[in-house]
Amino acid sequence: MNAVNIGPVHLSRDATSALRPAARARIDSGFWAERRRTNAEVSISQGPRLLEEAGNLDNLRAAAEGNDATRGFAGDFQFQDSDVYKWLEAACWQLADAPDPELAAEVQQIVDLIAAAQSVDGYLQTYYQLGGGKPWTELGWGHELYCAGHLMQAAVAHHRATGGHQLLDVARRFADHIESVFGPGKQVDAVCGHPEIETALIELYRSTEEKRYLDLARYFLDRRGQGTLAAGADRGHDRDPGPEYWQDHTPVHQADEVVGHAVRQLYLLAGAADLAAESGDIELRHALERLWQDMASRKTYLTGGVGARHDWESFGDAHELPTDRAYTETCAAIASVQFSWRMALLTGEARYSDLIERTLFNGFLGGVGLDGRTWLYVNPLHRRAHPHERPGDQAADRTPWFRCACCPPNAMRLLASLPRYMASTDADGLQLHQYATGTFGSDDFTVRVATGYPWHGSVDVIVDNAPTTERTLSLRLPVWCTRHGLTVNGTPVSAQAQRGWLRVTRHFRRGDTVRLDLALPPRLTRPGPRVDAVRGCLAIERGPLVYCLEQADQPGGLDPDAVVLNPAAPLREQVRPDLLGGLTTVVATGSVLPPDEPGWWPYSPHGTKPPRVVGPVVLTAVPYYAWAHRGPGAMRVWVPTVAAEQ
């Protein structure tokens, strides 16, 4: 297989996964192509400059020069190196997609720098190399294995994109060093405070076929949950977040709910899903299905975002989904996609890709500025006109970079590798998980997809290459879709979804066309009955997109907090090529709440007539991913209804 046809997840020959990522995957035009073009031309291209300004590259230079006694560490966090590695991974996936000599030269310079910074024994983390402390003594906050994991993933991407071994050799030396340090009876018998190494080691195993890397990943996964970090308030933190924060409270096999730091939890589960695929561990698979179900059904926002609490960036209790205080870190949305994709491959079930779609278009993309230069760290579903937010990274304002800059390069690497999350194959044929214009498939069964998705619901799948034997083409029927049509070469086909898939089985020939028509009328969505924060509210959706009311779009700059929605009035869509890069808005009808009543007490006995709302008023909703581009202003996804006020 050509190296450029391998993405970030490449199962071994012996893996017991139901599906495998499609060997051929390319997005050519349309919605995601435009976002990926901005990612390539703006976001990734400015990465080295931003990393230079933040001091990340200077740390590597200092380590390479051995100036630990004369030059201090630049930055506020021990894990600054990981930002370099995530950018590097993004750049490599971009090179795999489209050759770029200038980008390739920048990649090579940074690869050379990383190789020069590595210690003789294989260790590599500039914070500790530059005198920040003794390696492997601050497992809670030190992030050494976390940084090592991102280095390994960058090295795998570099190897698969370019065929080169230089960075892969660096990663292997570091992995060998870690193997010599960690384990029963060795220097350290514990886990890192931030999972990441697990999935990285398994991908390193898949690239090198060195089984000891798989065994090391299994050690870290099995060791977690033993309470090795229970007293982990090191590095001067005045509070111990507790073992749940570190994912060190319960072994993964026994866990029944997602808890603690959302990114840590989902990175750990992504690695566990990789291990389940490679080991055939049925008990682990069942635990992962149980944990995903808990996340999706009780702890995920309408946007696909996860992480309800600013405190420790964590999951809340079941159905604890506050809108204005939602943390929903962009990195957590990325981790959710990574976990769900591995579960989709492991099980073959469409529901995982349903959540991927929702998260990609909303919870993830909301964190990425339309200009490719600005980012959101947190992604609330409600922003008041005069918010009382925490400063810095936790403010819902688009920012060119962050003091803790984990999200921007993480988003870059997901967008750069996005084609690899679109399709899969098995012995029976090809599965299309997401819809974008491009080419997808295997060496012997390849299709071209043409679609205006998500603005238009027609998806044409044209067979470009087919074997002489019968194959099955499977198209995911989105869970939100209530009306669809399916034709083969213009002839209607009656197909019922099977576990979320519409399946067409036949002897395909070049030029055969399967057309899926998905109805995309705007719709109102109600919350789960146990979600207290939005009881009595409705949200507007269209296709895979969640919509929001932003103050800039309302008549006279009306504050969305001052309106109620009329659910009996029809919704109307409007194509707006002039707005926010071109999109479709949804126009609704509502009323305006009266001003505050005079007096000092706002409450009244039940049964008394409430103040009458004033209306009707026309309300305009835009896709959630496009909010926060027009200066400060209020926004909300969930809107109270007229019925709730009368």
Beta strands, then each sheet from edge to edge (+ up, - down):
strand 1: 20-21
strand 2: 24-29
strand 3: 382-383
strand 4: 423-426
strand 5: 429-432
strand 6: 437-441
strand 7: 446-451
strand 8: 458-465
strand 9: 471-476
strand 10: 484-488
strand 11: 491-492
strand 12: 501-506
strand 13: 513-518
strand 14: 523-525
strand 15: 537-542
strand 16: 545-550
strand 17: 563-565
strand 18: 572-576
strand 19: 583-592
strand 20: 614-623
strand 21: 635-636
strand 22: 639-640
sheet 1: 1+ 4- 5+ 9+ 12-
sheet 2: 2+ 6- 7+ 8- 13+ 10- 11+
sheet 3: 3+ 21- 16+ 15- 14+
sheet 4: 3+ 21- 16+ 20- 19+ 17-
sheet 5: 3+ 21- 16+ 15- 22+
sheet 6: 3+ 21- 16+ 20- 19+ 18-
end
